């Protein structure tokens, strides 16, 4: 069980995730990959898309400036809707 102090530490260490999409044709440029790996933590990669984590937003702005052949978007997470049935009208006592 986590204490409040541990929860605060985890939130302070949380990193923002960004999706980088290469506009050109594969393979990904080696120089671009070296720059991305030096500035950000690479979480996942596919043919033309990377998922990275960064500590500060300034890092991603710097990458976006230095990599004109890439698009950068912040990762969006959606809550999974519940499928549990709900009682519309509670029964009378």
N, CA, C and O of each residue as an XYZ file, in Angstrom:
372
protein
N       0.843     -1.181      0.000
C       0.000      0.000      0.000
C       0.887      1.243      0.000
O       1.847      1.340      0.764
N       0.550      2.175     -0.858
C       1.356      3.375     -0.960
C       0.906      4.416      0.056
O      -0.282      4.562      0.340
N       1.866      5.121      0.585
C       1.540      6.218      1.478
C       1.390      7.492      0.652
O       1.706      7.514     -0.538
N       0.907      8.543      1.291
C       0.746      9.819      0.586
C       2.091     10.329      0.107
O       2.185     10.882     -0.989
N       3.124     10.157      0.898
C       4.458     10.624      0.514
C       4.922      9.896     -0.760
O       5.462     10.529     -1.668
N       4.714      8.575     -0.830
C       5.106      7.817     -2.017
C       4.314      8.264     -3.238
O       4.870      8.360     -4.332
N       3.030      8.537     -3.069
C       2.206      8.993     -4.178
C       2.691     10.341     -4.691
O       2.713     10.565     -5.902
N       3.079     11.245     -3.791
C       3.583     12.553     -4.196
C       4.906     12.404     -4.945
O       5.148     13.120     -5.917
N       5.756     11.491     -4.508
C       7.037     11.264     -5.177
C       6.804     10.718     -6.579
O       7.473     11.136     -7.525
N       5.874      9.800     -6.723
C       5.583      9.221     -8.031
C       5.051     10.303     -8.971
O       5.446     10.348    -10.136
N       4.157     11.180     -8.486
C       3.632     12.249     -9.329
C       4.729     13.228     -9.723
O       4.735     13.721    -10.850
N       5.651     13.516     -8.821
C       6.736     14.441     -9.126
C       7.661     13.853    -10.183
O       8.261     14.594    -10.962
N       7.783     12.526    -10.215
C       8.662     11.877    -11.164
C       7.949     11.559    -12.478
O       8.581     11.077    -13.418
N       6.665     11.818    -12.554
C       5.899     11.478    -13.755
C       6.432     12.251    -14.950
O       6.787     13.426    -14.851
N       6.478     11.567    -16.066
C       6.967     12.175    -17.284
C       5.825     12.293    -18.281
O       4.910     11.470    -18.302
N       5.894     13.328    -19.103
C       4.905     13.494    -20.157
C       5.297     12.631    -21.338
O       6.481     12.464    -21.631
N       4.302     12.085    -22.015
C       4.543     11.241    -23.187
C       4.112     11.977    -24.447
O       3.085     12.655    -24.478
N       4.927     11.823    -25.483
C       4.661     12.455    -26.772
C       4.803     11.434    -27.880
O       5.587     10.490    -27.778
N       4.033     11.634    -28.944
C       4.094     10.777    -30.120
C       4.794     11.570    -31.217
O       4.364     12.666    -31.575
N       5.867     11.010    -31.742
C       6.607     11.616    -32.839
C       6.352     10.782    -34.083
O       6.587      9.574    -34.088
N       5.867     11.432    -35.144
C       5.552     10.731    -36.383
C       6.448     11.271    -37.491
O       6.475     12.478    -37.734
N       7.183     10.386    -38.164
C       8.090     10.769    -39.243
C       7.300     10.950    -40.531
O       6.560     10.052    -40.933
N       7.450     12.123    -41.196
C       6.695     12.427    -42.409
C       7.297     11.786    -43.656
O       6.603     11.620    -44.660
N       8.576     11.423    -43.605
C       9.236     10.838    -44.764
C       8.957      9.350    -44.888
O       8.086      8.804    -44.210
N       9.712      8.708    -45.764
C       9.544      7.265    -45.937
C      10.587      6.526    -45.096
O      11.699      7.021    -44.913
N      10.230      5.345    -44.585
C      11.167      4.571    -43.761
C      12.403      4.188    -44.561
O      12.332      4.144    -45.789
N      13.501      3.917    -43.935
C      13.745      3.824    -42.495
C      13.928      5.206    -41.857
O      14.159      6.200    -42.545
N      13.818      5.239    -40.537
C      13.985      6.487    -39.798
C      15.446      6.924    -39.873
O      16.340      6.082    -39.786
N      15.707      8.227    -40.034
C      17.086      8.712    -40.114
C      17.859      8.427    -38.821
O      17.367      8.679    -37.721
N      19.072      7.901    -38.975
C      19.901      7.523    -37.822
C      20.254      8.739    -36.976
O      20.262      8.652    -35.748
N      20.545      9.873    -37.613
C      20.892     11.086    -36.851
C      19.718     11.561    -36.012
O      19.893     11.960    -34.861
N      18.525     11.520    -36.585
C      17.329     11.920    -35.844
C      17.105     10.992    -34.652
O      16.767     11.449    -33.560
N      17.292      9.704    -34.861
C      17.103      8.734    -33.779
C      18.102      8.973    -32.647
O      17.743      8.891    -31.472
N      19.348      9.268    -33.000
C      20.356      9.550    -31.964
C      19.965     10.777    -31.152
O      20.083     10.775    -29.926
N      19.500     11.827    -31.828
C      19.090     13.049    -31.137
C      17.907     12.773    -30.214
O      17.897     13.218    -29.067
N      16.917     12.045    -30.707
C      15.728     11.740    -29.904
C      16.102     10.918    -28.674
O      15.638     11.202    -27.570
N      16.938      9.904    -28.863
C      17.337      9.047    -27.736
C      18.196      9.789    -26.734
O      18.194      9.441    -25.553
N      18.936     10.807    -27.171
C      19.776     11.565    -26.242
C      18.955     12.538    -25.397
O      19.346     12.875    -24.280
N      17.817     12.987    -25.930
C      16.995     13.980    -25.230
C      15.786     13.397    -24.512
O      15.274     14.001    -23.569
N      15.322     12.220    -24.954
C      14.086     11.656    -24.408
C      14.247     10.163    -24.198
O      15.149      9.530    -24.746
N      13.352      9.618    -23.393
C      13.320      8.182    -23.128
C      12.379      7.535    -24.155
O      11.181      7.817    -24.169
N      12.928      6.668    -25.010
C      12.144      5.992    -26.034
C      11.363      4.850    -25.395
O      11.952      3.916    -24.850
N      10.036      4.927    -25.464
C       9.168      3.926    -24.853
C       8.799      2.839    -25.855
O       8.854      1.650    -25.540
N       8.421      3.255    -27.073
C       7.978      2.299    -28.087
C       8.254      2.887    -29.462
O       8.323      4.105    -29.628
N       8.411      2.006    -30.444
C       8.677      2.454    -31.811
C       7.983      1.537    -32.807
O       7.854      0.333    -32.587
N       7.542      2.132    -33.901
C       7.004      1.365    -35.023
C       7.711      1.859    -36.284
O       8.735      2.534    -36.182
N       7.195      1.543    -37.457
C       7.878      1.908    -38.704
C       8.141      3.407    -38.814
O       9.246      3.815    -39.173
N       7.135      4.233    -38.509
C       7.271      5.676    -38.684
C       6.893      6.478    -37.444
O       6.869      7.708    -37.493
N       6.600      5.813    -36.349
C       6.097      6.498    -35.162
C       6.880      6.083    -33.928
O       7.240      4.917    -33.761
N       7.142      7.079    -33.051
C       7.844      6.826    -31.794
C       6.995      7.345    -30.646
O       6.302      8.353    -30.779
N       7.054      6.653    -29.523
C       6.442      7.121    -28.282
C       7.589      7.405    -27.335
O       8.375      6.512    -27.019
N       7.692      8.663    -26.873
C       8.799      9.051    -26.001
C       8.268      9.689    -24.728
O       7.156     10.216    -24.696
N       9.081      9.632    -23.683
C       8.789     10.306    -22.418
C       9.849     11.359    -22.187
O      11.033     11.124    -22.423
N       9.415     12.537    -21.717
C      10.344     13.616    -21.388
C       9.992     14.180    -20.020
O       8.836     14.150    -19.596
N      11.005     14.692    -19.340
C      10.791     15.289    -18.023
C      10.248     16.708    -18.119
O       9.426     17.120    -17.300
N      10.708     17.456    -19.120
C      10.329     18.858    -19.241
C       9.795     19.129    -20.645
O      10.259     18.539    -21.620
N       8.819     20.024    -20.734
C       8.233     20.359    -22.029
C       9.241     21.038    -22.955
O       9.132     20.928    -24.176
N      10.224     21.742    -22.377
C      11.218     22.435    -23.202
C      11.989     21.451    -24.088
O      12.388     21.794    -25.201
N      12.195     20.239    -23.593
C      12.924     19.223    -24.359
C      12.162     18.885    -25.633
O      12.767     18.777    -26.700
N      10.857     18.718    -25.542
C      10.074     18.349    -26.720
C       9.998     19.515    -27.694
O       9.968     19.301    -28.906
N       9.964     20.762    -27.182
C       9.968     21.925    -28.074
C      11.286     22.013    -28.831
O      11.309     22.356    -30.014
N      12.376     21.704    -28.153
C      13.690     21.693    -28.797
C      13.744     20.623    -29.885
O      14.245     20.877    -30.980
N      13.232     19.430    -29.589
C      13.209     18.366    -30.590
C      12.356     18.767    -31.796
O      12.742     18.513    -32.937
N      11.217     19.382    -31.555
C      10.332     19.792    -32.649
C      11.024     20.823    -33.550
O      10.843     20.804    -34.768
N      11.815     21.720    -32.952
C      12.555     22.712    -33.736
C      13.652     22.064    -34.573
O      13.861     22.436    -35.728
N      14.350     21.096    -33.988
C      15.497     20.483    -34.657
C      15.109     19.390    -35.646
O      15.930     18.988    -36.470
N      13.874     18.904    -35.580
C      13.438     17.805    -36.448
C      12.255     18.255    -37.307
O      11.109     17.957    -36.972
N      12.513     18.971    -38.414
C      11.403     19.495    -39.226
C      10.614     18.410    -39.965
O       9.481     18.653    -40.379
N      11.191     17.221    -40.138
C      10.490     16.142    -40.847
C       9.625     15.292    -39.925
O       9.158     14.225    -40.325
N       9.408     15.748    -38.709
C       8.624     15.004    -37.726
C       7.471     15.865    -37.237
O       7.587     17.088    -37.164
N       6.347     15.213    -36.898
C       5.257     15.891    -36.206
C       5.270     15.427    -34.752
O       5.597     14.276    -34.460
N       4.916     16.325    -33.855
C       4.947     16.024    -32.421
C       3.570     16.307    -31.830
O       3.026     17.399    -31.991
N       3.011     15.308    -31.141
C       1.720     15.471    -30.466
C       1.808     14.849    -29.083
O       2.472     13.831    -28.883
N       1.134     15.470    -28.141
C       1.082     14.921    -26.790
C       0.165     13.703    -26.785
O      -0.887     13.702    -27.426
N       0.571     12.672    -26.060
C      -0.242     11.463    -25.962
C      -1.543     11.768    -25.229
O      -1.543     12.467    -24.216
N      -2.638     11.247    -25.738
C      -3.945     11.415    -25.118
C      -4.411     10.071    -24.580
O      -4.372      9.063    -25.286
N      -4.852     10.062    -23.330
C      -5.367      8.837    -22.733
C      -6.856      9.020    -22.461
O      -7.295     10.072    -21.997
N      -7.613      7.983    -22.758
C      -9.053      8.010    -22.552
C      -9.436      6.980    -21.504
O      -8.889      5.878    -21.462
N     -10.382      7.358    -20.661
C     -10.893      6.425    -19.663
C     -11.774      5.390    -20.351
O     -12.536      5.723    -21.259
N     -11.671      4.158    -19.926
C     -12.490      3.094    -20.491
C     -13.880      3.191    -19.873
O     -14.018      3.177    -18.650
N     -14.909      3.290    -20.710
C     -16.255      3.413    -20.147
C     -16.687      2.119    -19.467
O     -16.300      1.024    -19.874
N     -17.478      2.269    -18.445
C     -17.965      1.105    -17.730
C     -19.128      0.470    -18.489
O     -19.949      1.168    -19.084
N     -19.186     -0.845    -18.462
C     -20.291     -1.557    -19.108
C     -21.236     -2.145    -18.064
O     -22.169     -2.881    -18.386
N     -20.974     -1.805    -16.831
C     -21.798     -2.311    -15.739
C     -23.182     -1.677    -15.795
O     -23.294     -0.459    -15.933
N     -24.240     -2.480    -15.691
C     -25.601     -1.915    -15.728
C     -25.856     -1.006    -14.526
O     -25.370     -1.261    -13.424
N     -26.621      0.049    -14.758
C     -26.969      0.983    -13.688
C     -28.463      0.902    -13.408
O     -29.266      0.652    -14.307
N     -28.817      1.113    -12.162
C     -30.221      1.118    -11.759
C     -30.787      2.492    -12.095
O     -30.295      3.511    -11.609
N     -31.825      2.513    -12.929
C     -32.410      3.796    -13.325
C     -33.297      4.355    -12.221
O     -33.268      5.547    -11.916
N     -34.080      3.468    -11.637
C     -34.997      3.898    -10.573
C     -34.881      2.888     -9.441
O     -35.194      1.712     -9.622
N     -34.432      3.343     -8.272
C     -34.284      2.393     -7.173
C     -35.648      1.826     -6.752
O     -36.670      2.502     -6.874
N     -35.656      0.591     -6.263
C     -36.940     -0.005     -5.847
C     -37.513      0.714     -4.621
O     -36.783      1.274     -3.803
N     -38.834      0.677     -4.527
C     -39.516      1.311     -3.378
C     -39.385      0.403     -2.161
O     -39.494     -0.818     -2.280
N     -39.149      1.000     -0.977
C     -39.003      0.163      0.239
C     -40.279     -0.466      0.723
O     -40.272     -1.181      1.725
